[in-house]
Amino acid sequence: MNFMSVLLMGLVGGNIVLTQFIDITLLRNLRKLDVAFVVGIMIIGVTFLSSLIHYGVYQWLLIPLNLTFLSFLFAVLVVAGVSQVEAWVMKRFLPKVFDQYGFYLPLVSTNVVITYVLMTAVSTSLNFIEVIATSLAVPLGFVMINLLMVIYQERLEKTSRIPKPFQGLSITLLMLAFIAMALLGLGGL
Amino acid sequence: MHSFKQAFQQQHLVLSLGLGLFIVLSGSVSLTSAWMMSLALFLNLWLSTSILYLLRNQFQEDNKWLLIMIVMASVGTLIQMLAIAFVPGWVQGIETLLPFIAISGLVLARVETVVMTERYGDIFWNTFGSVVGFASLVLPIGFLADLLGLGTIQFINPTTASSFLWRIEVIAESYRMPIFQGSVGAIGLYILASLWIAFVQRLRGTKA
């Protein structure tokens, strides 16, 4: 697979939110566009750095020592470490952004999307270029759905036509079904 | 029993906040997967909370989450390895997702509450209550996904995925709905989960 096809796959046809349900919790809980955008940028940054580090750890430490069964534990540690570094960098160089959005950093370090990318990269034996493409495409796809959901939810909150039992989580899931249906048609790209 | 009731009720609150939706939906692809996910969640919660309870004196504010994550990830990996070795039929299709239970918001929220506030005697009942609440959501969705997508009521043999403990064909092949199974199954599962949650909210007379 080339770089562009991996990128398109992550964004549209194989979007993990819509095909694997990965981290739809976050989609439900980020209600403002600016928050969703900043958290999205944080997730893209942590995913990219973590996947490169985890790929290196897996190739040069876990495989030679025959400890590949520890890859999940290392993935969690790498994500936690990179999130801490990101928090420190934000605090040091972007203090205003940190004050406003630092509250959401724990959501990034426990984000399933990031760990999923790390684990997929090693379990499907991707090469280095494919790891880079995946670690960009998957979080980008997640952020795209995230922003779409925030916009939908803002609009839905203004309408009173939703039947009571469907309000909240239920309508969010229905919207995801419709988005999944729409993007599935673009899977052949 | 008080712990059980409290955990069961909190489970609904957690689900209404959307925590743990990932493992709810990825576990609902079939009745067997739903059962396996519930079992894995029980083992994961029980073992992790027991270990963390023993380590509770080592916690400090700055290392608390790191310790919790290390224990949870280790237990998650252990359960995945045991499941693949002993019940390969039940974990087919969800084997790579099992460790992710450990970092699900649902589990992390429960673990922190249980470890920090309760006596060890309550941990089992608390865990059991959480899992019964979880299973009450995933088992019906898994059952309906099998019924509408495959037209069968079935349960896979734990030792091999190619045979069944029981299998009853209910719907003829031409009436089955492929949006509940396979690569496009996510669409059907979102719809099923949405309808099921709406149904539960209707019964309880509340909004999710």
Interface residues (C-beta under 8 A of the other chain):
Chain A: L18 T19 Q20 F21 I22 D23 I24 T25 L27 R28 N29 F69 L70 F72 L73 A75 V76 L77 A80 P106 S109 T110 V112 T115 Y116 M119 S123 P163 K164 P165 F166 Q167 G168 L169 S170 I171 T172 L173 L174 L176 A177 A180 M181 L184
Chain B: L15 S16 L17 G18 L19 G20 L21 F22 L25 S26 W65 L66 M69 I70 M72 A73 S74 G76 T77 Q80 M81 T96 P99 F100 A102 I103 S104 G105 L108 S183 V184 A186 I187 G188 L189 Y190 I191 A193 S194 L195 I197 A198 F199 Q201 R202 K207 A208
